[in-house]
Amino acid sequence: MQLAHSPNINTGAPAGTVVAVTGAGQGIGRALALAFARSGARLVVSDINAATCAAVCDELRAAGGQAVSLPADITKAEDCEALVAQAVQSFGRLDVMVCNAGIMQLRPLMELGADDWDRMLGVNVKGTFLSLQAAARQMLKQPAPSEGRPRGKIITMASIAGRSGAGPIAAVIPHYRASKAAVISLTQSAAFTFAPQITVNAICPGLVETDMWKRMDRDWTQLQGVEAGQVWQQRVAAVPMGRPQHPDDVAGLALYLASPAADYLTGQSINIDGGLMMS
Ligand SMILES: NC(=O)c1ccc[n+]([C@@H]2O[C@H](COP(=O)([O-])OP(=O)(O)OC[C@H]3O[C@@H](n4cnc5c(N)ncnc54)[C@H](O)[C@@H]3O)[C@@H](O)[C@H]2O)c1
Protein backbone atom coordinates (compact mmCIF):
# COMPACT_ATOMS: atom_id res chain seq x y z
CA MET A 1 0.00 0.00 0.00
CA GLN A 2 1.25 3.46 -0.83
CA LEU A 3 0.38 6.29 1.54
CA ALA A 4 -0.98 9.40 -0.15
CA HIS A 5 1.40 12.32 0.14
CA SER A 6 -0.06 15.42 1.75
CA PRO A 7 1.75 18.57 0.60
CA ASN A 8 0.58 20.45 3.71
CA ILE A 9 2.42 18.35 6.27
CA ASN A 10 5.45 20.55 6.66
CA THR A 11 6.19 21.68 10.18
CA GLY A 12 8.79 24.35 9.52
CA ALA A 13 8.36 27.77 7.93
CA PRO A 14 9.44 27.37 4.27
CA ALA A 15 12.90 28.80 3.51
CA GLY A 16 12.75 32.48 2.66
CA THR A 17 9.63 33.14 4.74
CA VAL A 18 9.64 36.79 5.81
CA VAL A 19 9.11 37.13 9.55
CA ALA A 20 8.92 40.26 11.70
CA VAL A 21 9.23 39.95 15.47
CA THR A 22 8.44 42.77 17.90
CA GLY A 23 10.23 42.85 21.23
CA ALA A 24 13.00 40.76 19.68
CA GLY A 25 15.86 42.41 21.56
CA GLN A 26 15.85 39.81 24.31
CA GLY A 27 13.96 36.95 25.94
CA ILE A 28 11.27 35.09 24.03
CA GLY A 29 11.34 37.45 21.04
CA ARG A 30 15.08 36.93 20.56
CA ALA A 31 14.67 33.15 20.81
CA LEU A 32 11.91 33.22 18.21
CA ALA A 33 13.98 35.38 15.85
CA LEU A 34 16.93 32.98 16.16
CA ALA A 35 14.74 29.93 15.63
CA PHE A 36 13.09 31.40 12.54
CA ALA A 37 16.49 32.41 11.14
CA ARG A 38 17.84 28.90 11.74
CA SER A 39 14.89 27.55 9.77
CA GLY A 40 15.89 29.72 6.79
CA ALA A 41 13.47 32.61 7.30
CA ARG A 42 14.37 36.25 6.55
CA LEU A 43 13.94 38.42 9.61
CA VAL A 44 12.93 41.93 10.56
CA VAL A 45 14.15 42.26 14.13
CA SER A 46 12.41 44.99 16.08
CA ASP A 47 12.39 46.32 19.63
CA ILE A 48 11.87 49.62 21.42
CA ASN A 49 15.46 49.20 22.63
CA ALA A 50 17.60 50.15 19.63
CA ALA A 51 20.80 48.66 21.07
CA THR A 52 19.46 45.17 21.79
CA CYS A 53 17.52 45.21 18.54
CA ALA A 54 20.73 45.87 16.55
CA ALA A 55 22.68 43.31 18.62
CA VAL A 56 20.21 40.50 17.85
CA CYS A 57 20.21 41.43 14.17
CA ASP A 58 24.04 41.27 14.15
CA GLU A 59 23.86 37.91 15.90
CA LEU A 60 21.55 36.53 13.20
CA ARG A 61 23.75 37.84 10.40
CA ALA A 62 26.90 36.49 12.01
CA ALA A 63 25.26 33.08 12.06
CA GLY A 64 24.58 33.35 8.32
CA GLY A 65 20.97 34.54 8.53
CA GLN A 66 19.31 37.25 6.49
CA ALA A 67 18.10 39.99 8.81
CA VAL A 68 17.43 43.70 9.08
CA SER A 69 16.60 45.61 12.23
CA LEU A 70 14.33 48.51 12.97
CA PRO A 71 13.72 49.99 16.42
CA ALA A 72 9.98 50.43 16.93
CA ASP A 73 7.69 51.31 19.80
CA ILE A 74 4.56 49.21 19.26
CA THR A 75 2.39 51.80 21.02
CA LYS A 76 2.96 54.11 18.05
CA ALA A 77 1.00 53.40 14.87
CA GLU A 78 3.68 55.04 12.71
CA ASP A 79 6.39 52.77 14.15
CA CYS A 80 4.28 49.69 13.41
CA GLU A 81 3.68 50.88 9.84
CA ALA A 82 7.42 51.53 9.43
CA LEU A 83 8.22 48.03 10.64
CA VAL A 84 5.96 46.49 8.03
CA ALA A 85 7.30 48.86 5.36
CA GLN A 86 10.81 47.71 6.27
CA ALA A 87 9.86 44.08 5.64
CA VAL A 88 8.40 44.97 2.24
CA GLN A 89 11.35 47.19 1.28
CA SER A 90 13.96 44.61 2.30
CA PHE A 91 12.26 41.37 1.34
CA GLY A 92 9.22 42.21 -0.81
CA ARG A 93 6.49 40.99 1.54
CA LEU A 94 5.61 40.03 5.12
CA ASP A 95 4.61 36.41 5.68
CA VAL A 96 4.58 36.22 9.47
CA MET A 97 4.16 38.93 12.11
CA VAL A 98 4.99 37.89 15.65
CA CYS A 99 3.39 40.44 18.01
CA ASN A 100 5.59 39.48 20.93
CA ALA A 101 6.55 42.73 22.69
CA GLY A 102 5.01 43.16 26.10
CA ILE A 103 5.60 44.44 29.60
CA MET A 104 4.91 43.17 33.09
CA GLN A 105 4.49 44.91 36.43
CA LEU A 106 3.81 43.38 39.80
CA ARG A 107 1.40 45.50 41.83
CA PRO A 108 -1.53 44.39 44.03
CA LEU A 109 -4.95 45.47 42.80
CA MET A 110 -5.62 48.07 45.52
CA GLU A 111 -2.24 49.72 44.89
CA LEU A 112 -2.72 50.01 41.15
CA GLY A 113 -2.95 53.51 39.79
CA ALA A 114 -4.62 54.70 36.61
CA ASP A 115 -1.16 55.28 35.10
CA ASP A 116 -0.14 51.68 35.80
CA TRP A 117 -3.31 50.51 34.12
CA ASP A 118 -2.88 52.74 31.07
CA ARG A 119 0.77 51.80 30.59
CA MET A 120 0.10 48.06 30.83
CA LEU A 121 -2.88 48.06 28.48
CA GLY A 122 -1.18 50.63 26.25
CA VAL A 123 1.74 48.34 25.48
CA ASN A 124 0.21 44.87 25.77
CA VAL A 125 -3.18 45.52 24.18
CA LYS A 126 -2.95 48.68 22.08
CA GLY A 127 0.57 47.76 20.95
CA THR A 128 -0.49 44.27 19.94
CA PHE A 129 -3.51 45.71 18.13
CA LEU A 130 -1.44 48.31 16.22
CA SER A 131 1.27 45.86 15.15
CA LEU A 132 -1.32 43.26 14.17
CA GLN A 133 -3.34 45.79 12.19
CA ALA A 134 -0.29 47.13 10.35
CA ALA A 135 0.73 43.59 9.41
CA ALA A 136 -2.79 42.68 8.26
CA ARG A 137 -2.96 45.72 5.95
CA GLN A 138 0.10 44.44 4.09
CA MET A 139 -0.86 40.77 4.16
CA LEU A 140 -4.33 41.40 2.72
CA LYS A 141 -2.88 43.05 -0.36
CA GLN A 142 -0.08 40.58 -1.09
CA PRO A 143 -0.53 37.28 -2.93
CA ALA A 144 -0.37 33.98 -1.06
CA PRO A 145 3.16 32.50 -0.96
CA SER A 146 1.81 29.52 -2.89
CA GLU A 147 -1.57 28.45 -4.20
CA GLY A 148 -4.13 27.52 -1.56
CA ARG A 149 -2.14 28.96 1.32
CA PRO A 150 -3.08 31.97 3.52
CA ARG A 151 -1.55 35.29 2.46
CA GLY A 152 0.01 35.76 5.87
CA LYS A 153 0.10 34.62 9.46
CA ILE A 154 -0.06 36.58 12.68
CA ILE A 155 1.08 35.19 16.00
CA THR A 156 0.26 37.11 19.17
CA MET A 157 1.93 36.57 22.53
CA ALA A 158 -0.65 36.11 25.26
CA SER A 159 0.04 34.15 28.48
CA ILE A 160 -1.50 31.54 30.72
CA ALA A 161 -1.95 34.58 32.99
CA GLY A 162 -4.74 35.62 30.62
CA ARG A 163 -6.67 32.43 31.33
CA SER A 164 -9.18 32.04 34.13
CA GLY A 165 -8.10 30.66 37.50
CA ALA A 166 -4.45 31.71 37.55
CA GLY A 167 -4.09 31.13 41.32
CA PRO A 168 -2.26 33.44 43.76
CA ILE A 169 -0.55 35.34 40.97
CA ALA A 170 -3.97 36.81 40.09
CA ALA A 171 -3.77 39.11 43.12
CA VAL A 172 -0.50 40.76 42.15
CA ILE A 173 -0.72 41.20 38.40
CA PRO A 174 -4.38 42.11 37.75
CA HIS A 175 -3.67 44.56 34.95
CA TYR A 176 -1.21 42.19 33.24
CA ARG A 177 -3.80 39.40 33.41
CA ALA A 178 -6.48 41.69 31.98
CA SER A 179 -4.13 42.71 29.17
CA LYS A 180 -3.38 39.11 28.20
CA ALA A 181 -7.06 38.12 28.33
CA ALA A 182 -7.64 41.03 25.94
CA VAL A 183 -4.90 39.73 23.62
CA ILE A 184 -6.68 36.36 23.50
CA SER A 185 -9.95 38.11 22.65
CA LEU A 186 -8.32 40.33 20.03
CA THR A 187 -6.71 37.25 18.46
CA GLN A 188 -10.14 35.69 18.01
CA SER A 189 -11.65 38.87 16.52
CA ALA A 190 -8.73 39.22 14.11
CA ALA A 191 -8.86 35.54 13.13
CA PHE A 192 -12.55 35.86 12.29
CA THR A 193 -12.07 39.15 10.44
CA PHE A 194 -9.16 38.00 8.29
CA ALA A 195 -10.13 34.38 7.50
CA PRO A 196 -9.40 32.81 5.10
CA GLN A 197 -6.63 35.22 3.99
CA ILE A 198 -4.68 35.41 7.25
CA THR A 199 -4.46 33.04 10.20
CA VAL A 200 -4.18 34.58 13.66
CA ASN A 201 -3.25 32.55 16.72
CA ALA A 202 -2.01 33.30 20.22
CA ILE A 203 0.75 31.57 22.15
CA CYS A 204 0.25 31.34 25.91
CA PRO A 205 3.60 30.61 27.59
CA GLY A 206 3.93 29.71 31.28
CA LEU A 207 6.99 30.47 33.44
CA VAL A 208 9.70 31.45 31.00
CA GLU A 209 13.19 32.16 32.32
CA THR A 210 13.67 35.69 30.99
CA ASP A 211 14.37 39.13 32.47
CA MET A 212 10.61 39.56 32.82
CA TRP A 213 10.40 36.70 35.33
CA LYS A 214 13.59 37.79 37.09
CA ARG A 215 11.94 41.14 37.77
CA MET A 216 8.72 39.39 38.85
CA ASP A 217 10.61 37.22 41.31
CA ARG A 218 12.51 40.19 42.71
CA ASP A 219 9.34 42.24 43.26
CA TRP A 220 7.19 39.36 44.52
CA THR A 221 9.76 38.12 47.01
CA GLN A 222 10.05 41.69 48.34
CA LEU A 223 6.28 41.89 48.68
CA GLN A 224 6.13 38.61 50.58
CA GLY A 225 9.26 39.30 52.61
CA VAL A 226 10.90 36.03 51.55
CA GLU A 227 14.31 35.33 50.08
CA ALA A 228 15.05 36.12 46.43
CA GLY A 229 14.41 33.16 44.16
CA GLN A 230 11.83 31.57 46.46
CA VAL A 231 8.74 32.59 44.51
CA TRP A 232 10.30 31.35 41.28
CA GLN A 233 11.23 28.02 42.89
CA GLN A 234 7.72 27.58 44.32
CA ARG A 235 6.14 28.27 40.96
CA VAL A 236 8.53 25.99 39.08
CA ALA A 237 7.85 23.17 41.58
CA ALA A 238 4.25 23.18 40.35
CA VAL A 239 5.20 22.61 36.71
CA PRO A 240 4.31 19.02 35.72
CA MET A 241 7.18 18.86 33.22
CA GLY A 242 9.51 19.39 36.18
CA ARG A 243 11.55 22.34 34.98
CA PRO A 244 11.18 26.02 34.11
CA GLN A 245 10.42 27.01 30.55
CA HIS A 246 13.24 28.15 28.31
CA PRO A 247 12.51 30.73 25.59
CA ASP A 248 13.39 28.03 23.02
CA ASP A 249 10.47 25.97 24.32
CA VAL A 250 8.19 28.63 22.84
CA ALA A 251 9.96 28.66 19.48
CA GLY A 252 8.77 25.24 18.29
CA LEU A 253 5.15 26.30 18.55
CA ALA A 254 5.80 29.56 16.70
CA LEU A 255 7.55 27.67 13.87
CA TYR A 256 4.64 25.27 13.67
CA LEU A 257 2.04 28.07 13.56
CA ALA A 258 4.01 29.70 10.74
CA SER A 259 4.23 26.47 8.78
CA PRO A 260 1.94 25.01 6.11
CA ALA A 261 1.01 22.29 8.61
CA ALA A 262 -0.94 24.94 10.56
CA ASP A 263 -2.65 26.56 7.57
CA TYR A 264 -6.09 25.40 8.78
CA LEU A 265 -5.52 26.53 12.36
CA THR A 266 -6.83 29.96 13.31
CA GLY A 267 -8.36 31.81 16.25
CA GLN A 268 -6.68 29.52 18.78
CA SER A 269 -4.79 30.40 21.95
CA ILE A 270 -2.41 27.60 22.76
CA ASN A 271 -0.91 27.00 26.18
CA ILE A 272 2.74 25.98 26.11
CA ASP A 273 3.63 25.84 29.78
CA GLY A 274 4.87 22.39 30.76
CA GLY A 275 1.35 21.39 31.78
CA LEU A 276 0.75 24.13 34.37
CA MET A 277 -2.68 24.88 32.94
CA MET A 278 -4.50 22.05 31.23
CA SER A 279 -7.51 22.69 29.03
N1 LIG B 1 8.53 35.45 30.65
C1 LIG B 1 7.40 34.83 30.86
O1 LIG B 1 7.27 34.01 31.79
C2 LIG B 1 6.20 35.07 29.96
C3 LIG B 1 5.09 34.24 30.14
C4 LIG B 1 3.97 34.44 29.33
C5 LIG B 1 3.98 35.41 28.36
N2 LIG B 1 5.07 36.22 28.21
C6 LIG B 1 5.00 37.24 27.17
O2 LIG B 1 6.01 37.02 26.21
C7 LIG B 1 6.43 38.28 25.66
C8 LIG B 1 7.94 38.41 25.80
O3 LIG B 1 8.27 38.32 27.18
P1 LIG B 1 9.76 38.15 27.72
O4 LIG B 1 9.68 37.27 28.90
O5 LIG B 1 10.66 37.81 26.61
O6 LIG B 1 10.00 39.64 28.24
P2 LIG B 1 11.30 40.56 28.26
O7 LIG B 1 10.99 41.68 29.20
O8 LIG B 1 12.52 39.75 28.49
O9 LIG B 1 11.35 41.12 26.76
C9 LIG B 1 10.34 41.97 26.27
C10 LIG B 1 10.89 42.80 25.12
O10 LIG B 1 9.85 43.67 24.67
C11 LIG B 1 10.41 44.97 24.44
N3 LIG B 1 9.39 46.01 24.57
C12 LIG B 1 8.80 46.46 25.71
N4 LIG B 1 7.96 47.46 25.42
C13 LIG B 1 7.99 47.63 24.07
C14 LIG B 1 7.35 48.52 23.17
N5 LIG B 1 6.48 49.45 23.59
N6 LIG B 1 7.62 48.40 21.85
C15 LIG B 1 8.51 47.48 21.40
N7 LIG B 1 9.17 46.63 22.20
C16 LIG B 1 8.91 46.72 23.53
C17 LIG B 1 11.50 45.10 25.51
O11 LIG B 1 12.46 46.11 25.19
C18 LIG B 1 12.08 43.69 25.53
O12 LIG B 1 13.13 43.53 24.62
C19 LIG B 1 5.64 39.35 26.39
O13 LIG B 1 4.50 39.71 25.65
C20 LIG B 1 5.23 38.65 27.68
O14 LIG B 1 4.08 39.21 28.25
C21 LIG B 1 6.19 36.05 28.98
The ligand as an SDF file (V2000), in Angstrom:
LIG
                    3D

 44 48  0  0  0  0  0  0  0  0999 V2000
    8.5290   35.4530   30.6490 N   0  0  0  0  0  0  0  0  0  0  0  0
    7.3960   34.8320   30.8560 C   0  0  0  0  0  0  0  0  0  0  0  0
    7.2740   34.0090   31.7910 O   0  0  0  0  0  0  0  0  0  0  0  0
    6.2040   35.0710   29.9550 C   0  0  0  0  0  0  0  0  0  0  0  0
    5.0910   34.2440   30.1420 C   0  0  0  0  0  0  0  0  0  0  0  0
    3.9710   34.4380   29.3250 C   0  0  0  0  0  0  0  0  0  0  0  0
    3.9750   35.4130   28.3640 C   0  0  0  0  0  0  0  0  0  0  0  0
    5.0700   36.2160   28.2080 N   0  0  0  0  0  0  0  0  0  0  0  0
    4.9970   37.2440   27.1700 C   0  0  0  0  0  0  0  0  0  0  0  0
    6.0080   37.0240   26.2080 O   0  0  0  0  0  0  0  0  0  0  0  0
    6.4250   38.2760   25.6550 C   0  0  0  0  0  0  0  0  0  0  0  0
    7.9380   38.4090   25.7960 C   0  0  0  0  0  0  0  0  0  0  0  0
    8.2710   38.3230   27.1780 O   0  0  0  0  0  0  0  0  0  0  0  0
    9.7640   38.1490   27.7210 P   0  0  0  0  0  0  0  0  0  0  0  0
    9.6810   37.2730   28.9010 O   0  0  0  0  0  0  0  0  0  0  0  0
   10.6650   37.8120   26.6070 O   0  0  0  0  0  0  0  0  0  0  0  0
    9.9980   39.6390   28.2430 O   0  0  0  0  0  0  0  0  0  0  0  0
   11.2970   40.5640   28.2650 P   0  0  0  0  0  0  0  0  0  0  0  0
   10.9920   41.6790   29.1970 O   0  0  0  0  0  0  0  0  0  0  0  0
   12.5180   39.7480   28.4850 O   0  0  0  0  0  0  0  0  0  0  0  0
   11.3490   41.1190   26.7600 O   0  0  0  0  0  0  0  0  0  0  0  0
   10.3430   41.9740   26.2720 C   0  0  0  0  0  0  0  0  0  0  0  0
   10.8900   42.8020   25.1150 C   0  0  0  0  0  0  0  0  0  0  0  0
    9.8510   43.6710   24.6720 O   0  0  0  0  0  0  0  0  0  0  0  0
   10.4140   44.9720   24.4420 C   0  0  0  0  0  0  0  0  0  0  0  0
    9.3950   46.0140   24.5720 N   0  0  0  0  0  0  0  0  0  0  0  0
    8.7990   46.4650   25.7130 C   0  0  0  0  0  0  0  0  0  0  0  0
    7.9560   47.4630   25.4180 N   0  0  0  0  0  0  0  0  0  0  0  0
    7.9870   47.6350   24.0660 C   0  0  0  0  0  0  0  0  0  0  0  0
    7.3460   48.5220   23.1660 C   0  0  0  0  0  0  0  0  0  0  0  0
    6.4840   49.4530   23.5930 N   0  0  0  0  0  0  0  0  0  0  0  0
    7.6170   48.4000   21.8530 N   0  0  0  0  0  0  0  0  0  0  0  0
    8.5060   47.4840   21.3960 C   0  0  0  0  0  0  0  0  0  0  0  0
    9.1730   46.6330   22.2020 N   0  0  0  0  0  0  0  0  0  0  0  0
    8.9140   46.7160   23.5260 C   0  0  0  0  0  0  0  0  0  0  0  0
   11.5020   45.0950   25.5120 C   0  0  0  0  0  0  0  0  0  0  0  0
   12.4600   46.1050   25.1870 O   0  0  0  0  0  0  0  0  0  0  0  0
   12.0770   43.6870   25.5330 C   0  0  0  0  0  0  0  0  0  0  0  0
   13.1320   43.5330   24.6200 O   0  0  0  0  0  0  0  0  0  0  0  0
    5.6380   39.3510   26.3880 C   0  0  0  0  0  0  0  0  0  0  0  0
    4.5020   39.7150   25.6450 O   0  0  0  0  0  0  0  0  0  0  0  0
    5.2310   38.6470   27.6770 C   0  0  0  0  0  0  0  0  0  0  0  0
    4.0820   39.2070   28.2530 O   0  0  0  0  0  0  0  0  0  0  0  0
    6.1890   36.0480   28.9820 C   0  0  0  0  0  0  0  0  0  0  0  0
  1  2  1  0
  2  3  2  0
  2  4  1  0
  4  5  1  0
  4 44  2  0
  5  6  2  0
  6  7  1  0
  7  8  2  0
  8  9  1  0
  8 44  1  0
  9 10  1  0
  9 42  1  0
 10 11  1  0
 11 12  1  0
 11 40  1  0
 12 13  1  0
 13 14  1  0
 14 15  2  0
 14 16  1  0
 14 17  1  0
 17 18  1  0
 18 19  2  0
 18 20  1  0
 18 21  1  0
 21 22  1  0
 22 23  1  0
 23 24  1  0
 23 38  1  0
 24 25  1  0
 25 26  1  0
 25 36  1  0
 26 27  1  0
 26 35  1  0
 27 28  2  0
 28 29  1  0
 29 30  1  0
 29 35  2  0
 30 31  1  0
 30 32  2  0
 32 33  1  0
 33 34  2  0
 34 35  1  0
 36 37  1  0
 36 38  1  0
 38 39  1  0
 40 41  1  0
 40 42  1  0
 42 43  1  0
M  CHG  2   8   1  16  -1
M  END
$$$$
